C-alpha cells in the first residue's frame, strides 16, 4: 500500500527537496503541496493523505491552527500530522501535540529519519524520541500542566481506565514500544495493543502521542528529579 503524503511549508525550495525524497522512495508519494495552513487543510480534505508533514510557522493560517482543523474534522480521522520544526521542543510543538499532531521532527533530520517518521506516523505510532519526551516533560512542568494528584478533574479523567490500562499508559508515556511493554509486563504484544487501543478510546486520544500528553497533563506520569 502506498503512503500518501501532503507537504505543508511556505518555503518552495524545501517542499521541492522533500518531494524528491518522498517520491524516490518505494511505497510513498506526495499527493499535494501547500504553502500555508488553510491550503493544507483544504488539500487534506481533497486528497485524504495518510501523513501531513506540517511546518508550524507559515504566513496566514499557521501549522498549529491547521493541525487543529485537521484533527477536529471527523472525515480526516485517519490523517496523521507530523510537525516539522527547526527546534526539537518549543511551545508551538507542545500546542500542536495537544491539537492532535502525532509527533514532530527537526528540519535538520537525515533523509532516512524523515522517511522512517512518515512510516511510523502512517502506522499510528507516536514520533516522540526519549530526548524530545524529556523536553516535553520539562515544558509541561514549567507551564504548570501537571495535576496536583488530589483527586481533582484530572483524576476523574482517568477514572474510566482499568489498573492495567493505567500501567500501560505510564509505560507508553515513558516512550516504550508495544514489544518493550509486553516484555516488561510478561504479556503478548497483541494484549498490549488491546490495552493501548482501549485507553485511547476511553480518553478520546487519536494516537499514542495524545496518550503521552494526557499522561503528563493529568499528573499520572511525573519526571524523576
Protein Blocks (a to p, Z undefined) as FASTA:
>chain_A
ZZddddddfblklmmmmmmmmmmpghiacfbdcfbfklmmmmmmmnopabdcddfbdghj
afklmmmmmmmmmklmmpccddddfbfbdfklmmmmmnopabdcdfkbcfklmmmmmmmm
mnopacddfklmmmmmmmmmmnopacehnopaklmmmmmpcfklmmmmmmmmnopafklm
mmmnopafklmmmmmmmmmmmnopablmlmmmmmmmnomaccdZZ
